[in-house]
Amino acid sequence: MVTINGKKVSLKKEVSLYSFLENNNYNPKLVVIEVDKNLVKREEYKFFQVKDNMNIEVFSFIGGG
């Protein structure tokens, strides 16, 4: 199990953060990610492996005016 924004999500196998985000309906190009209270750089999303028991926070920014 992985926690994403406070919600438990099943994880069948390790997967890249990029794929994990896409599989959970997030656009990896439009979010900032914190894993276990550490920011992950966008250029690392395809290499960073999501593993069991990780706590992921997804931050998206909304523009307006």
C-alpha positions in Angstrom: 0.0 0.0 0.0 1.0 3.5 -0.8 -0.6 6.7 0.6 -1.2 9.4 -1.9 -2.7 12.6 -0.5 -4.0 10.7 2.5 -5.7 8.0 0.5 -4.4 4.4 0.6 -3.6 3.0 -2.9 -2.7 -0.6 -3.7 0.7 -1.2 -5.3 1.2 -4.5 -7.0 4.8 -3.9 -8.0 7.4 -1.2 -7.9 6.8 1.4 -10.6 8.2 4.7 -11.7 6.8 7.8 -10.0 5.8 9.1 -13.5 3.8 5.9 -14.3 2.3 5.9 -10.8 1.1 9.5 -11.2 -0.4 8.7 -14.7 -2.2 5.6 -13.3 -3.7 7.7 -10.6 -5.0 10.4 -12.9 -2.4 13.0 -12.3 -0.5 14.8 -15.1 3.2 14.5 -14.1 4.0 17.7 -16.0 1.6 19.8 -13.9 2.3 18.7 -10.4 5.0 18.9 -7.7 5.7 15.8 -5.7 6.8 15.2 -2.1 7.7 11.6 -1.1 8.2 10.9 2.5 8.5 14.6 3.1 11.2 15.1 0.5 10.7 16.9 -2.8 11.3 14.9 -5.9 12.6 16.8 -9.0 10.4 16.6 -12.1 13.4 15.2 -14.1 13.6 12.3 -11.7 10.0 11.2 -12.0 10.7 8.5 -14.6 13.6 7.0 -12.6 12.2 7.4 -9.0 10.7 4.1 -7.9 7.5 4.0 -5.9 7.7 1.3 -3.2 5.4 -0.1 -0.6 4.7 2.1 2.5 5.7 5.4 0.8 3.7 8.5 1.6 3.2 10.7 -1.5 1.8 14.2 -1.5 0.8 15.7 -4.9 0.6 19.5 -5.2 -1.0 21.1 -8.2 -1.0 24.8 -9.0 -4.0 26.6 -10.4 -3.5 29.9 -12.1 -6.1 32.6 -12.3 -6.6 36.2 -12.0 
